[in-house]
Amino acid sequence: MNAPNDISMKNEDVLRFELEVFKREHRDLDEAIEAMVDKGTADQFTIRRLKKQKLRLKDKISRIEDRLLPDIIA
């Protein structure tokens, strides 16, 4: 188990901070990809790599959001 990346071991304040950081990184990647596509300055490999990185961030965001706001079945 990798403790620094294990969200079950982190308190709520740390998770909220990481959530904001990951959301900002996700937005930045989105803007960078869009700029590269619009200008035609990047090859498909670079764009694909950035999109995968963006998906990994989205997964991290989803896991943290699930931890902070768990589904409650009524």
C-alpha positions as CSV (number, residue, x, y, z in Angstrom):
1,M,0.0,0.0,0.0
2,N,1.4,3.4,-1.0
3,A,0.4,5.6,2.0
4,P,0.9,9.1,0.3
5,N,-1.6,8.2,-2.5
6,D,-4.0,6.3,-0.3
7,I,-7.0,8.6,0.1
8,S,-8.5,6.5,3.0
9,M,-5.6,7.7,5.2
10,K,-6.0,11.4,4.5
11,N,-8.1,13.9,6.4
12,E,-10.8,15.9,4.8
13,D,-8.8,19.2,4.6
14,V,-6.0,17.5,2.7
15,L,-8.5,15.8,0.4
16,R,-10.2,19.2,-0.3
17,F,-6.9,20.8,-1.1
18,E,-5.8,18.0,-3.4
19,L,-9.2,18.1,-5.1
20,E,-8.7,21.8,-6.0
21,V,-5.2,21.2,-7.2
22,F,-6.2,18.3,-9.4
23,K,-9.2,20.3,-10.8
24,R,-6.9,23.1,-11.7
25,E,-4.4,20.8,-13.3
26,H,-7.3,19.2,-15.3
27,R,-8.4,22.6,-16.5
28,D,-4.9,23.6,-17.5
29,L,-4.4,20.4,-19.4
30,D,-7.7,20.9,-21.2
31,E,-6.7,24.4,-22.2
32,A,-3.3,23.3,-23.3
33,I,-4.7,20.5,-25.5
34,E,-7.3,22.8,-27.0
35,A,-4.5,25.4,-27.8
36,M,-2.3,22.7,-29.4
37,V,-5.1,21.4,-31.5
38,D,-6.2,24.9,-32.6
39,K,-2.7,26.0,-33.5
40,G,-1.7,22.6,-34.9
41,T,1.5,22.7,-32.8
42,A,1.5,19.2,-31.4
43,D,1.7,15.7,-32.9
44,Q,-1.0,13.2,-32.2
45,F,1.2,11.3,-29.8
46,T,1.7,14.3,-27.5
47,I,-2.0,15.1,-27.6
48,R,-2.9,11.5,-26.8
49,R,-0.4,11.5,-23.9
50,L,-1.9,14.7,-22.5
51,K,-5.5,13.3,-22.8
52,K,-4.5,10.2,-20.9
53,Q,-2.9,12.3,-18.2
54,K,-6.2,14.3,-18.1
55,L,-8.2,11.1,-17.7
56,R,-6.0,10.0,-14.8
57,L,-6.6,13.3,-13.1
58,K,-10.3,12.9,-13.7
59,D,-10.2,9.5,-12.0
60,K,-8.4,11.0,-9.0
61,I,-10.9,13.8,-8.8
62,S,-13.8,11.3,-8.9
63,R,-12.2,9.1,-6.1
64,I,-11.7,12.1,-3.9
65,E,-15.2,13.5,-4.5
66,D,-16.6,10.0,-3.7
67,R,-14.6,10.0,-0.5
68,L,-15.8,13.5,0.5
69,L,-19.4,13.0,-0.6
70,P,-20.3,9.3,-0.3
71,D,-23.6,8.1,-1.8
72,I,-26.1,7.5,0.9
73,I,-28.9,5.1,0.1
74,A,-32.1,6.2,1.7
